[in-house]
Amino acid sequence: MTTTDWIGFLGVTILLIAYFLNLKNILQKDDFTYLLLNVLGASIACAASILLNYWPFIILEACWTLVSIIGLLQYFTKNSKAKTT
């Protein structure tokens, strides 16, 4: 396996762990850990896709990263409002 393969494997493994933990109700879709795992996994998988120059997965993983970042921002916004009330 190449370095690019290992990078992609790491990213996909992180995404699958997050998905599995969500399915088992260990992490909820709006938990910080779940969102963080998605950001990390998708961004690492996106990096591997860039190294492979494989545009369909670059787009997929970039969108997944962006959506997860938006989720993290909403998480912080929600928690900061809860602390002020």
N, C-alpha and C positions, 0 to 999 in steps of 0.2 A: 504494500500500500504506500502511496505517496503522502507527502506532508499535507497536500490539499485534501486527500481522502480522510486523513486523521482529523483535520479541522472540521470538515463536514460531518464526520461521525460524531465528534464531540458536540457540535451544535444540535444535531438531530437527537442525540441521546438526551440532552438537557430538555429539549421540547417534549420528548416522549415521557420523561420522568414527570414533568409538570402535568401533562395530560393524564397519566396514570394516577397521580395523586389527586387530581380533580375528580376523576371517575370514582375513586374510592372514598370520596368525600373527606379526604384528609386536608386538602386545600380547596377553597372556594374561588370562583372566578374573579372575585374582587379582593382577594388576599394579596398583600404586598409580595409575599414569597412567590406566589403563582405568577404574578405580573412580572416580577424581576426575572424569574426563570425563563419566561417567554421572551423578554427583551434580550437576555443573554443568548439563549439558544438560537433565536431567529437571526440575531445580528452575526453570530459566529457562522451559522449556515449560509447567511447572505455573503459573508466574506469568502467562504469556500466556493460559492457559486460565481462570485466575481473572478476568483482565481481560475475557475474553469471556463469563464466567459460564456456561461450558459444563461441566457437572458430570461427564459421563463421562470427559473428559480430565483434569479436576482430580483425580479419583480415581485414574486410571491413572498420571499423572505424579507424584502425591504418593506412591503406593505404590512406583513405580520409584525415586524419590528416597530413600525410607526403606530399601528393600532395598539400595541402593548405599551408604548411610551405614552400615548394618550390615556390609556387606562391607569398608568402610574400617576400621571398628572392629576387625573380625576381623584385618585386615591388620596393624594396629598391635599388637594383642595377640600375634599370632604372631611378629612381629619383635621385640617386647620380650622374649618368652620365649626366643627364639633368642640374644639378646645376653646373657642372664643365665646361659645354660648353657655 
